[in-house]
Amino acid sequence: MPKVLEFKLPDLGEGLTEAEIVRWLVAVGDVVAVDQPVVEVETAKAMVEVPCPYGGVVTARFGEEGTELPVGAPLLTVAVGAPQEREGAGVSKDTGSSGDAGSSRGGGSFKGAGSAEDAAASEHSGNVLVGYGTGTATTRRRARVRPAALAPVASPAPVASPASAASPATVAVAAAPAPATGPVPVISPLVRRLAREHGLDLRELRGTGPEGLILRVDVESAVRAPAEAPTPAARVARTPAAGTSGARAGERIALKGIRGAVADKLSRSRTEIPDATCWVDADATELMAARAAMNAVGGPKVSVLALLARICAAALARFPELNATVDMAAREIVRLPEVHLGFAAQTERGLVVPVVRDAHGRNVDSLGAELARLTEAARTGTLTPAELTGGTFTLNNYGVFGVDGSTPIINHPEAAMLGVGRIIPKPWVYEGELAVRQVVQLSLTFDHRVCDGGTAGGFLRYVADCVEHPAVLLRTL
């Protein structure tokens, strides 16, 4: 008979602990194939289509669009066909029915989970996301133990077999707040830690997740709520009720997804990094003329950003102190051998920083092609977590906003960021006479722990020299 398997939100990598359901790609009753995308979720780093490792019929979905789920929470259940006999496959039938295998999946979602999943090993996908599915499922995710509040309840249907009596679809969480001495409906350890750091009692909070699950946003709302709120319910309210005495009026916007990730990273940067900024005006007339000459000979168009990226790579080769990070636990500065160049990109979903891998080994054409690809992916929201992490230095072209200067916040845990303002005609003394030239302001914000002002100034002066005299770059090509 068909086996009902539960598919949980997988570990999406890069330390992500939760994701928001943006759009379901399947409905209950749909037939899905192995590795077919079933839901589109938004993490703190990117939009991701999540493929299902099982093939069969969707029997249940957990969470409406807009719901935030922690890693390990159920996404959907799939009824798969009767397993084929695996004669000579090297896997004993006794091992497949081991009760220990069933318990290692975490959550206690249904009885006989180990045998059901091993029996459906032929339905498992490849390693499509971190944390689940490879071939015959020889490795498993670490166990995630749910609180007692997530215990299965009796199925309303007549109990005909153990599989139907303990279907994953019967898992539920009490929607009402747990009693002071009862279990707390929380899965994510991040939520527990956040509540502990702010001295909140999770038993007093009402969760807004599926079946009353307490999410990170619930704890954050409680932290932001006015101290004079009279009841626990008022403390977790996302928007104060109209006319409530002492409540602050105005729209409340949850810091979650990309906006929340940016807020966390910028706050951490300001808290941990003793930064300083230096800046200089540079005559970019020759750089713009060189770009025009490159584009006049045909081939892919060369962007100003690609030229600046090449200049950054050359400057970091001369001043490797700025291509580094600080390990305060070991009290060491770690100088990095490769330049993975991040660049700030403003999108409809917020600020993202895609990363050009191995920028030090690319020429202008290669840099331009990769910058264009990542920019388009950022615009469409299809950047992967891997394309948004691992940067060692950031280039921030805020000139596109029509401003001349800025003191940007370093992209933690990097050590520096080069800012570039708009390039506009300005009066400039050129060869001893006043002239109108294309001028740009360059700024460097750096971690003062990795170097002193002399190194930072030398880096910025070299960048300005390359902007004013692009032929300087010929030494590094």
For each residue, the residues with C-beta under 8 A, 3 or more apart:
1: 82 161 163
2: 56 57 79 80 81 82
3: 79 80 82 83 116 119 120 163
4: 59 77 78 79 80 110 116 163 167 168 169
5: 54 56 77 78 79 80 116 117 120 123 168
6: 74 76 77 107 109 110 113 168
7: 38 52 53 54 74 75 76 77 78
8: 71 72 73 74 75 107
9: 19 41 50 69 70 71 72 73 74 75
10: 50 71 129 130 131 132 141
11: 16 71 129 130 131 132 141
12: 16 19 41 43 48 71 129 130 385
13: 16 129 130 385 386
14: 45 385 386 389
15:
16: 11 12 13 19 43 44 45 71 385
17: 70 71 188 189 190 216
18: 43 68 69 70 71 188 190 215 216
19: 9 12 16 41 42 43 48 68 69 71
20: 41 42 43 66 67 68 69 256 257
21: 24 39 40 41 63 64 65 66 67 68 69
22: 40 41 42 47 65 66
23: 39 40 65
24: 21 27 38 39 40 61 65
25: 37 38 39 40 49
26: 30 32 36 38 39 58 61 76
27: 24 30 58 61
28: 58 59 60 61
29: 57 58
30: 26 27 57 58
31: 56 57 58
32: 26 36 38 52 54 55 56 57 58 78
33: 36 55
34: 52 53 54 55 123 124 125
35: 51 52 53 125 126 128
36: 26 32 33 51 52 55
37: 25 40 49 50 51 52
38: 7 24 25 26 32 50 51 52 58 75 76
39: 21 23 24 25 26 49 50 75 76
40: 21 22 23 24 25 37 47 48 49 50
41: 9 12 19 20 21 22 47 48 50 69
42: 19 20 22 46 47 48 257 258 349
43: 12 16 18 19 20 46 47 48 257 385
44: 16 256 257 258 260 261
45: 14 16 258 261 352 383 385 388 389
46: 42 43 352 381 382 383 384 385 387 388
47: 22 40 41 42 43 349 381 382 383
48: 12 19 40 41 42 43 384 385
49: 25 37 39 40
50: 9 10 37 38 39 40 41 75 129
51: 35 36 37 38 125 128 129
52: 7 32 34 35 36 37 38 55 76 78 125
53: 7 34 35 123 124 125 128 132 133
54: 5 7 32 34 78 80 120 123 124 125
55: 32 33 34 36 52 78 80 123
56: 2 5 31 32 78 79 80 81 123
57: 2 29 30 31 32 78 79
58: 26 27 28 29 30 31 32 38 61 76 77 78
59: 4 28 76 77 78 79 167 169
60: 28 76 77 168 169
61: 24 26 27 28 58 75 76
62: 69 73 74 75 76 210
63: 21 67 69 73 75 209 210
64: 21 67
65: 21 22 23 24
66: 20 21 22
67: 20 21 63 64 209 210
68: 18 19 20 21 209 215 216 217 256
69: 9 18 19 20 21 41 62 63 73 75 209 210
70: 9 17 18 73 187 188 190 191 213 215 216
71: 8 9 10 11 12 16 17 18 19 188
72: 8 9 106 107 144 187
73: 8 9 62 63 69 70 187 209 210 213
74: 6 7 8 9 62 77 107 109 168 171
75: 7 8 9 38 39 50 61 62 63 69
76: 6 7 26 38 39 52 58 59 60 61 62
77: 4 5 6 7 58 59 60 74 167 168 169
78: 4 5 7 32 52 54 55 56 57 58 59
79: 2 3 4 5 56 57 59
80: 2 3 4 5 54 55 56 83 120 123
81: 2 56
82: 1 2 3
83: 3 80 86 119 120 121 122 123
84: 122
85:
86: 83 89 91 121 122
87:
88:
89: 86 136
90:
91: 86 95 96 118 121 136
92: 95 96
93: 96 97
94: 97 98
95: 91 92 98 101 118
96: 91 92 93 101 114 115 118 119 121
97: 93 94 114 115 118
98: 94 95 101 102 114 115 118
99: 102 103 114
100: 103 104 114
101: 95 96 98 104 105 113 114 115 117 118 140
102: 98 99 105 111 112 113 114 115 117
103: 99 100 108 113 114 143
104: 100 101 114 140 143
105: 101 102 109 113 114 117 140 141 143
106: 72 141 142 143 144 145 146
107: 6 8 72 74 144 145 146 150 171
108: 103 146 150 151 152
109: 6 74 105 113 152 168 171
110: 4 6 113 116 152 163 166 167 168 170 171
111: 102 162 163 165 166
112: 102 115 116 162 163 166
113: 6 101 102 103 105 109 110 116 117
114: 96 97 98 99 100 101 102 103 104 105 117 118
115: 96 97 98 101 102 112 118 119
116: 3 4 5 110 112 113 119 120 163
117: 5 101 102 105 113 114 120 121 137
118: 91 95 96 97 98 101 114 115 121 137
119: 3 83 96 115 116
120: 3 5 54 80 83 116 117 123 124
121: 83 86 91 96 117 118 124 136 137
122: 83 84 86
123: 5 34 53 54 55 56 80 83 120
124: 34 53 54 120 121 133 134 135 136 137
125: 34 35 51 52 53 54 128 133
126: 35 133 134 135
127: 133 134
128: 35 51 53 125 133
129: 10 11 12 13 50 51 132 133
130: 10 11 12 13
131: 10 11 141
132: 10 11 53 129 141
133: 53 124 125 126 127 128 129 137
134: 124 126 127 137 138 139
135: 124 126 138
136: 89 91 121 124
137: 117 118 121 124 133 134 140
138: 134 135
139: 134
140: 101 104 105 137
141: 10 11 105 106 131 132 144
142: 106
143: 103 104 105 106
144: 72 106 107 141 187
145: 106 107
146: 106 107 108 149 150 187
147: 150 183 184 185 186 187
148: 151 183
149: 146 173 174 178 182 183 184 185
150: 107 108 146 147 171 173 185 187
151: 108 148
152: 108 109 110 166 170 171 172
153: 170 171 172
154: 165 170
155: 159 164 165 166 167 170
156:
157: 164
158:
159: 155 164 165
160: 164 165
161: 1 164 165
162: 111 112 165 166
163: 1 3 4 110 111 112 116 166 167
164: 155 157 159 160 161 167
165: 111 154 155 159 160 161 162
166: 110 111 112 152 155 162 163 170
167: 4 59 77 110 155 163 164 170
168: 4 5 6 60 74 77 109 110 171
169: 4 59 60 77
170: 110 152 153 154 155 166 167
171: 74 107 109 110 150 152 153 168
172: 152 153 211
173: 149 150 185 207 210 211 212 213
174: 149 178 185 211 212
175: 211 212
176: 206 212
177: 203 204 205 206 212 232
178: 149 174 182 183 184 185 203
179: 182 203
180: 203
181:
182: 149 178 179 203
183: 147 148 149 178
184: 147 149 178 202 203 214
185: 147 149 150 173 174 178 207 211 212 213 214
186: 147 191 192 202 207 213 214
187: 70 72 73 144 146 147 150 191 213
188: 17 18 70 71 191 192 215 216
189: 17 192 193
190: 17 18 70 193 194 216
191: 70 186 187 188 194 195 202 214 215 216 218 219
192: 186 188 189 195 196 202
193: 189 190 196 197
194: 190 191 197 198 216 219 220 223
195: 191 192 198 200 201 202 205 219 222
196: 192 193 199 200
197: 193 194
198: 194 195 219 222 223
199: 196
200: 195 196 204 205 219 222 223
201: 195 204 205
202: 184 186 191 192 195 205 214 219
203: 177 178 179 180 182 184
204: 177 200 201 232 235
205: 177 195 200 201 202 214 218 219 222 232 235 236
206: 176 177 212 214 218 232 233 236
207: 173 185 186 212 213 214 215 218
208: 215 217 218 236 238
209: 63 67 68 69 73 212 213 214 215 218
210: 62 63 67 69 73 173 213
211: 172 173 174 175 185
212: 173 174 175 176 177 185 206 207 209
213: 70 73 173 185 186 187 207 209 210
214: 184 185 186 191 202 205 206 207 209 218 219
215: 18 68 70 188 191 207 208 209 218 219
216: 17 18 68 70 188 190 191 194 219 220 256
217: 68 208 220 221 238 254 256
218: 191 205 206 207 208 209 214 215 221 222 236
219: 191 194 195 198 200 202 205 214 215 216 222 223
220: 194 216 217 223 224 254 255
221: 217 218 224 225 235 236 237 238 254
222: 195 198 200 205 218 219 225 235 236
223: 194 198 200 219 220
224: 220 221 252
225: 221 222 229 234 235 236 237
226: 229 240 246 247 248
227:
228: 246
229: 225 226 234 235 237 246 247
230: 234
231: 234 235
232: 177 204 205 206 235 236
233: 206 236 237
234: 225 229 230 231 237 240 244
235: 204 205 221 222 225 229 231 232
236: 205 206 208 218 221 222 225 232 233
237: 221 225 229 233 234 240 241
238: 208 217 221 252 254
239: 251 252
240: 226 234 237 244 247 248 249
241: 237 244 247
242:
243:
244: 234 240 241 247
245:
246: 226 228 229
247: 226 229 240 241 244
248: 226 240
249: 240
250:
251: 239
252: 224 238 239
253: 259
254: 217 220 221 238 260
255: 220 259 260 263
256: 20 44 68 216 217 259 260
257: 20 42 43 44 260 261 349 350
258: 42 44 45 261 262 349 350 351 352
259: 253 255 256 262 263 350
260: 44 254 255 256 257 263 264
261: 44 45 257 258 264 265
262: 258 259 265 266 350 351
263: 255 259 260 266 267
264: 260 261 267 268
265: 261 262 268 269 411 412
266: 262 263 269 270 409
267: 263 264 270 271
268: 264 265 271 272 412
269: 265 266 272 273 275 409 410 411 412
270: 266 267 273 409
271: 267 268
272: 268 269 328 412
273: 269 270 326 410 412 447 449
274: 447 448 449
275: 269 409 410 445 446 447 448
276: 445 446 448 453 456
277: 407 443 444 445 446
278: 443 444 446 453 456 457 460
279: 405 419 441 442 443 444 460
280: 441 442 460 461 464
281: 439 440 441 442
282: 439 440 441 442 463 464 467 468
283: 286 428 430 437 438 439 467 468
284: 287 288 423 437 438 439 440 467 468
285: 288 289 437 438
286: 283 289 290 468 469 470
287: 284 290 291 304 307 438 466 467 468 470
288: 284 285 291 292 304 423 438
289: 285 286 292 293
290: 286 287 293 294 307 470
291: 287 288 294 295 302 304 307
292: 288 289 295 296
293: 289 290 296 297
294: 290 291 297 302 364
295: 291 292 301 302
296: 292 293
297: 293 294
298:
299: 365
300: 365 368 369
301: 295 368
302: 291 294 295 306 307 364 365 368
303: 306 307 368 371 372
304: 287 288 291 307 308 397 423
305: 308 309 343 368 371 395 397
306: 302 303 309 310 364 365 367 368 371
307: 287 290 291 302 303 304 310 311 364 470
308: 304 305 311 312 395 397 418 420 467
309: 305 306 312 313 341 343 356 359 367 371 395
310: 306 307 313 314 362 363 364 367 473
311: 307 308 314 315 463 466 467 473
312: 308 309 315 316 339 341 359 393 395 418 463
313: 309 310 316 317 339 341 359 360 362 476
314: 310 311 317 318 462 466 473 476
315: 311 312 318 319 459 462 463 466
316: 312 313 319 320 322 323 339 360 393 459
317: 313 314 320 339 360 476
318: 314 315 458 459 462
319: 315 316 322 451 455 458 459 462
320: 316 317 323 324 335
321: 324 333 335 415 450 451 455
322: 316 319 393 415 416 446 450 451 455 456 459
323: 316 320 335 336 339 392 393 415
324: 320 321 333 334 335 336 392 415 450
325: 333 334 336 392 413 414 415
326: 273 332 333 334 413 415 447 449 450
327: 330 331 332 333 334
328: 272 331
329:
330: 327
331: 327 328
332: 326 327
333: 321 324 325 326 327 449 450
334: 324 325 326 327
335: 320 321 323 324
336: 323 324 325 339 392
337:
338: 357 358 360 392
339: 312 313 316 317 323 336 358 359 360 392 393
340: 355 356 357 358 359 390 391 392 393
341: 309 312 313 355 356 359 391 392 393 394 395
342: 353 354 355 356 391 393 394 395 411 414
343: 305 309 353 354 356 371 374 394 395 396 397
344: 351 352 353 394 395 396 397 398 408
345: 351 352 353 354 374 375 378 379
346: 350 351 400 401
347: 350 351 352 378 379 381
348:
349: 42 47 257 258 352 381
350: 257 258 259 262 346 347
351: 258 262 344 345 346 347
352: 45 46 258 344 345 347 349 378 383 388
353: 342 343 344 345 388 391 394 411
354: 342 343 345 374 375 377 378 383 387 388
355: 340 341 342 374 387 388 389 390 391
356: 309 340 341 342 343 359 362 367 370 371 374
357: 338 340 370 390
358: 338 339 340 361 362
359: 309 312 313 339 340 341 356 362 367
360: 313 316 317 338 339
361: 358
362: 310 313 356 358 359 366 367 370
363: 310 366 367 477
364: 294 302 306 307 310 367 368
365: 299 300 302 306 368 369
366: 362 363 369 370
367: 306 309 310 356 359 362 363 364 370 371
368: 300 301 302 303 305 306 364 365 371 372
369: 300 365 366 372 373
370: 356 357 362 366 367 373 374
371: 303 305 306 309 343 356 367 368 374 375
372: 303 368 369 375 376
373: 369 370 376 377
374: 343 345 354 355 356 370 371 377 378 383 387
375: 345 354 371 372 378 379
376: 372 373 379 380
377: 354 373 374 380 382 383 387
378: 345 347 352 354 374 375 381 383
379: 345 347 375 376
380: 376 377
381: 46 47 347 349 378
382: 46 47 377
383: 45 46 47 352 354 374 377 378 387 388
384: 46 48 387 388
385: 12 13 14 16 43 45 46 48 388 389
386: 13 14 389 390
387: 46 354 355 374 377 383 384
388: 45 46 352 353 354 355 383 384 385
389: 14 45 355 385 386
390: 340 355 357 386
391: 340 341 342 353 355 394 411 414
392: 323 324 325 336 338 339 340 341 414
393: 312 316 322 323 339 340 341 342 414 415 416 417 418
394: 341 342 343 344 353 391 410 411 414 416 417 418
395: 305 308 309 312 341 342 343 344 417 418 420
396: 343 344 406 408 417 418 419 420
397: 304 305 308 343 344 400 420
398: 344 401 403 406 408 419 420 421
399: 402 403 404 420 421 422 423 440
400: 346 397 422
401: 346 398
402: 399 422
403: 398 399 406 421 422
404: 399 421 422 424 441
405: 279 419 421 441 443
406: 396 398 403 419 421 443
407: 277 419 443 445
408: 344 396 398 417 419 443 445
409: 266 269 270 275 417 445
410: 269 273 275 394 414 415 416 417 445 446 447
411: 265 269 342 353 391 394 414 417
412: 265 268 269 272 273
413: 325 326
414: 325 342 391 392 393 394 410 411 417 447
415: 321 322 323 324 325 326 393 410 446 447 449 450
416: 322 393 394 410 444 445 446 447 450 456 459
417: 393 394 395 396 408 409 410 411 414 444 445 446
418: 308 312 393 394 395 396 442 443 444 460 463
419: 279 396 398 405 406 407 408 442 443 444 445
420: 308 395 396 397 398 399 440 441 442
421: 398 399 403 404 405 406 440 441 442 443
422: 399 400 402 403 404 440
423: 284 288 304 399 438 439 440
424: 404 438 439
425: 436 437 438 439
426: 436 437 438 439
427: 434 435 436
428: 283 434 435 436 437 439
429: 432 433 434 435
430: 283 433 434 435 437
431: 435
432: 429
433: 429 430
434: 427 428 429 430
435: 427 428 429 430 431
436: 425 426 427 428
437: 283 284 285 425 426 428 430
438: 283 284 285 287 288 423 424 425 426
439: 281 282 283 284 423 424 425 426 428
440: 281 282 284 399 420 421 422 423 467
441: 279 280 281 282 404 405 420 421
442: 279 280 281 282 418 419 420 421 460 463 464 467
443: 277 278 279 405 406 407 408 418 419 421 460
444: 277 278 279 416 417 418 419 456 459 460 463
445: 275 276 277 407 408 409 410 416 417 419
446: 275 276 277 278 322 410 415 416 417 450 451 456
447: 273 274 275 326 410 414 415 416 450 451
448: 274 275 276 451 452
449: 273 274 326 333 415
450: 321 322 324 326 333 415 416 446 447
451: 319 321 322 446 447 448 454 455 456
452: 448 455 456
453: 276 278 456 457
454: 451 457 458
455: 319 321 322 451 452 458 459
456: 276 278 322 416 444 446 451 452 453 459 460
457: 278 453 454 460 461
458: 318 319 454 455 461 462
459: 315 316 318 319 322 416 444 455 456 462 463
460: 278 279 280 418 442 443 444 456 457 463 464
461: 280 457 458 464 465
462: 314 315 318 319 458 459 465 466
463: 282 311 312 315 418 442 444 459 460 466 467
464: 280 282 442 460 461 467 468
465: 461 462 468 469 472
466: 287 311 314 315 462 463 469 470 472 473
467: 282 283 284 287 308 311 440 442 463 464 470
468: 282 283 284 286 287 464 465
469: 286 465 466 472
470: 286 287 290 307 466 467 473
471: 474
472: 465 466 469 475
473: 310 311 314 466 470 476 477
474: 471 477
475: 472
476: 313 314 317 473
477: 363 473 474
